[in-house]
Amino acid sequence: MRQLSDRRFVFLLFLLGGFACVIPDVMMPGTDPIRTAAAQTVIADLTQAISEPGASAQPASTSTVVVVSPTWTPSLTPTITLTATPVFTPTALIPQITVSVDTNCRIGPGRVYPRVGALLVGEIAEVYGRDPTGRYWYIRNPDKADGYCWVWGEYAILTGAYLYLPVFTPPPTPTPTFTPTVTITPTLQPNFTLAYQGSDFCSGWWMEVRVRNSSSVTFRSMEFDIRDLVAGQKLIALSDGFANVDGCSAITTKDILAPGDEFVISSPIFPYDPTGNEMAVHLTLCSQPSQKGDCVKRNIKFTP
């Protein structure tokens, strides 16, 4: 009986040694769960057979290990349909022009040509050419859709391929129309100088002023307006011709004051002595009698 037990022990050692190469593979982490379960079943059967009395060296049952390999089904490959690449045909852009200041449009490049339209601020016109100097542009007439004209480029702003525009030969310069020279005869302007000469007395007091005709107009009448700014007295004398009263003895008169003439004119007579009072004289000389024609006025102030 003891001999039989020793044989079983030796057989068990042999069997375990044979599974030593299998068990590590069965117990590896991440292995198939079906393989692990099958291996555990085999070990359990062997252990039970050894431990039971009278058990034989052969296992009571045979276990079949089934290895299931996952089947991978490839996904569908997308089908890519290639379409033709679109072809873009560039469109030739006609240069365009705008201006910052309203500009005339003429039949030729220059002011000598008649005006046929205008390119205003905010308007856009197409450009078709330029003159040889590069200062004028040949455009579609903004005022006539079927016409063309030339516009000065001083205030112009161009866009597009205007550097490739053709150079046009300007039309012939129009024949100028003869304009007779108009001779303008200047209007004669009357003028004279005025200065205080002094005062005189004879049954009253009057002031005297010196007048010089400094123009090419002949004077024939006058208005003498003199005011005492202290007493508030105002005297006015109207006359054709001019007079100088010399005290009580003599009166000198002059019918006209020709250009360059100089003469002393006496004022109206005050009934009191205005000496020491500020005076204001407004003297008007006219080219025609009765204070008509070309007239001019001068003012002075003084204290006799």
C-alpha positions in Angstrom: 0.0 0.0 0.0 2.8 2.4 0.8 4.4 1.5 -2.4 1.4 2.5 -4.3 1.2 5.9 -2.6 4.9 6.6 -3.6 4.1 5.9 -7.2 1.2 8.2 -7.2 3.4 11.0 -5.7 6.0 10.4 -8.4 3.3 10.5 -11.1 1.9 13.7 -9.8 5.3 15.4 -9.9 5.8 14.2 -13.4 2.4 15.5 -14.5 2.9 18.9 -12.9 6.2 19.3 -14.5 4.6 18.7 -17.9 2.1 21.5 -17.3 4.7 23.9 -16.2 5.2 25.0 -19.7 1.4 25.4 -20.2 0.2 27.1 -17.1 2.2 30.3 -17.5 0.6 30.8 -20.9 -2.9 30.1 -19.4 -2.5 32.6 -16.6 -1.0 35.4 -18.6 -3.0 38.6 -18.1 -5.2 39.6 -21.0 -5.5 36.0 -22.4 -8.7 34.5 -23.8 -11.2 33.7 -20.9 -12.1 30.4 -22.6 -8.5 29.2 -22.5 -8.2 30.1 -18.8 -11.4 28.2 -17.9 -10.3 25.1 -19.7 -6.9 25.0 -18.0 -8.5 25.4 -14.6 -10.8 22.4 -15.3 -7.8 20.2 -16.2 -5.9 21.1 -13.0 -9.0 20.5 -10.9 -9.6 17.0 -12.4 -6.0 16.1 -11.8 -6.0 17.2 -8.2 -9.2 15.3 -7.5 -7.8 12.1 -9.0 -4.7 12.2 -7.0 -6.4 13.1 -3.7 -9.1 10.4 -4.0 -8.1 6.9 -2.6 -7.8 4.3 -5.3 -7.6 6.8 -8.0 -5.6 5.7 -11.1 -2.9 7.7 -12.7 -5.1 8.5 -15.7 -7.4 11.5 -15.4 -11.1 10.6 -14.9 -12.2 12.8 -17.8 -10.6 14.5 -20.8 -11.2 18.2 -21.3 -11.0 19.8 -24.7 -9.5 23.2 -24.9 -11.2 25.3 -27.6 -9.3 28.4 -28.8 -11.6 31.0 -30.2 -9.9 33.6 -32.3 -11.8 36.8 -32.9 -12.8 37.4 -36.5 -12.1 41.0 -37.8 -14.4 42.2 -40.5 -12.9 45.1 -42.4 -15.0 48.2 -42.8 -16.1 49.4 -46.1 -13.5 51.5 -48.0 -15.1 54.8 -49.0 -15.4 55.5 -52.6 -14.0 58.9 -53.7 -15.3 60.3 -56.9 -13.0 62.8 -58.5 -14.6 65.7 -60.3 -12.9 67.9 -62.9 -11.1 71.0 -61.6 -13.0 74.2 -62.7 -11.1 76.4 -65.1 -11.4 80.1 -64.5 -11.1 82.3 -67.5 -9.9 85.8 -66.4 -11.9 88.7 -67.7 -10.0 91.7 -69.0 -10.8 94.7 -66.8 -11.1 98.1 -68.5 -9.3 100.8 -66.5 -11.5 103.2 -64.7 -11.1 106.9 -63.7 -12.5 109.1 -61.0 -11.7 112.7 -60.0 -11.4 114.6 -56.8 -12.5 117.9 -58.4 -15.1 118.4 -61.1 -13.2 118.3 -64.5 -14.2 119.3 -68.0 -14.2 116.7 -70.8 -13.2 118.0 -74.2 -12.9 116.7 -77.8 -9.1 116.9 -77.5 -6.4 117.0 -74.8 -6.3 120.7 -73.9 -8.3 123.8 -73.2 -8.2 124.9 -76.8 -10.6 122.1 -77.6 -14.4 122.5 -77.2 -16.0 121.1 -74.0 -18.5 118.3 -74.6 -19.1 117.0 -71.1 -17.7 116.8 -67.6 -16.5 114.1 -65.1 -17.9 115.1 -61.8 -16.8 114.0 -58.3 -18.4 110.6 -57.5 -18.7 109.6 -61.2 -16.8 106.7 -62.7 -15.8 106.4 -66.4 -14.0 103.8 -68.5 -10.5 104.7 -69.9 -9.4 103.7 -73.4 -6.3 105.6 -74.0 -3.9 108.5 -73.2 -2.2 111.3 -75.0 1.6 111.3 -75.7 2.3 113.5 -72.7 0.5 111.2 -70.3 -1.4 114.2 -68.9 -4.8 113.5 -70.5 -7.0 110.4 -70.6 -9.4 109.3 -73.4 -12.6 108.2 -71.6 -16.2 107.4 -72.3 -18.1 110.6 -72.1 -20.0 110.6 -68.7 -22.7 112.8 -70.3 -23.1 110.8 -73.6 -22.9 107.0 -73.3 -22.1 106.6 -77.0 -19.4 109.3 -77.0 -15.8 109.8 -76.0 -13.7 112.7 -74.8 -10.4 113.8 -73.2 -10.1 114.6 -69.5 -7.2 116.3 -67.7 -5.4 114.0 -65.3 -4.4 116.6 -62.6 -7.2 115.5 -60.3 -7.7 112.0 -61.7 -7.5 108.6 -59.8 -7.1 105.6 -62.1 -7.6 101.9 -61.3 -6.9 98.8 -63.4 -4.1 98.2 -65.9 -4.0 101.8 -67.2 -0.2 101.6 -67.8 -0.9 99.3 -70.8 -3.4 101.7 -72.4 -2.5 102.7 -76.0 -1.3 106.2 -76.8 -3.7 108.1 -79.1 -2.7 110.9 -81.4 -4.7 114.1 -80.4 -7.1 115.5 -83.0 -6.0 118.7 -84.9 -6.2 121.9 -82.9 -9.3 123.9 -83.8 -8.7 127.1 -85.7 -9.0 130.0 -83.3 -11.8 132.5 -84.1 -10.5 136.1 -84.4 -11.6 138.2 -81.5 -11.1 141.9 -81.9 -9.2 143.7 -79.2 -11.5 145.9 -77.2 -10.0 149.2 -76.1 -11.3 150.1 -72.7 -11.4 153.8 -71.9 -10.8 154.2 -68.2 -13.4 156.2 -66.3 -12.0 159.4 -65.0 -12.1 159.5 -61.2 -12.4 162.9 -59.6 -10.1 163.7 -56.7 -8.7 166.6 -54.7 -6.8 167.4 -51.5 -8.2 169.5 -48.6 -6.4 171.4 -45.9 -7.3 174.1 -43.3 -6.0 177.5 -44.3 -7.2 179.8 -41.5 -10.1 182.0 -40.5 -11.3 185.6 -41.4 -13.7 188.3 -40.1 -16.0 191.0 -41.5 -19.4 191.4 -39.9 -19.0 187.7 -39.1 -16.5 184.9 -39.0 -15.7 182.2 -41.6 -13.2 179.5 -42.2 -10.9 179.1 -45.2 -9.7 175.8 -46.7 -7.1 175.2 -49.5 -8.2 172.8 -52.3 -6.0 171.3 -55.0 -7.5 169.4 -58.0 -5.3 166.2 -58.1 -7.3 164.5 -60.9 -8.0 164.9 -64.6 -11.6 165.9 -63.9 -12.6 169.6 -64.0 -14.8 170.7 -61.1 -17.6 173.3 -61.6 -19.7 173.2 -58.5 -19.5 172.5 -54.8 -21.3 171.8 -51.4 -19.6 173.4 -48.4 -20.8 171.8 -45.1 -19.2 173.2 -41.9 -20.1 172.3 -38.3 -19.1 173.8 -35.0 -18.8 170.6 -32.9 -18.8 172.6 -29.6 -21.7 175.0 -30.2 -23.7 172.5 -32.4 -24.0 175.0 -35.2 -24.2 173.7 -38.8 -23.9 175.8 -42.0 -24.2 174.7 -45.6 -23.4 176.6 -48.9 -24.2 175.4 -52.4 -22.6 177.2 -55.4 -21.6 176.9 -59.0 -18.0 178.1 -59.1 -15.8 178.9 -56.1 -15.2 182.1 -54.0 -12.5 183.4 -51.6 -13.6 186.3 -49.4 -10.6 188.4 -48.3 -11.7 190.4 -45.2 -14.1 193.1 -46.0 -12.3 194.4 -49.1 -12.3 191.8 -51.9 -13.8 188.6 -53.2 -11.9 186.4 -55.6 -14.0 183.9 -57.6 -13.2 181.0 -60.0 -15.7 179.3 -62.3 -13.9 176.0 -62.6 -11.1 174.1 -60.9 -9.1 172.6 -63.7 -6.8 169.6 -63.2 -3.8 170.8 -61.1 -5.5 174.0 -60.0 -5.2 175.2 -56.4 -7.6 177.6 -54.7 -8.6 178.9 -51.3 -12.4 178.6 -50.6 -14.3 180.5 -47.9 -17.0 178.8 -45.8 -20.4 180.2 -44.9 -20.3 183.0 -42.3 -20.9 182.3 -38.6 -22.7 185.1 -36.7 -20.4 184.6 -33.7 -16.8 184.0 -33.0 -16.1 180.2 -33.2 -12.4 180.6 -32.3 -11.3 177.8 -30.0 -14.2 175.5 -31.0 -13.5 172.2 -33.0 -14.7 172.4 -36.5 -15.6 169.7 -39.0 -15.7 170.5 -42.8 -17.3 168.2 -45.4 -16.5 169.5 -48.9 -18.0 168.0 -52.0 -16.8 169.0 -55.5 -18.6 168.0 -58.7 -17.8 168.0 -62.4 -21.1 169.6 -63.5 -23.1 172.6 -62.2 -25.7 172.2 -59.6 -23.7 169.5 -57.8 -24.1 167.0 -60.6 -21.8 164.8 -62.7 -18.9 163.1 -61.1 -18.6 164.2 -57.5 -16.1 163.5 -54.7 -16.2 164.3 -51.0 -13.4 165.0 -48.5 -13.6 165.6 -44.7 -11.3 167.4 -42.2 -11.4 168.6 -38.6 -9.5 171.5 -37.1 -9.7 174.2 -34.3 -9.4 177.9 -35.4 
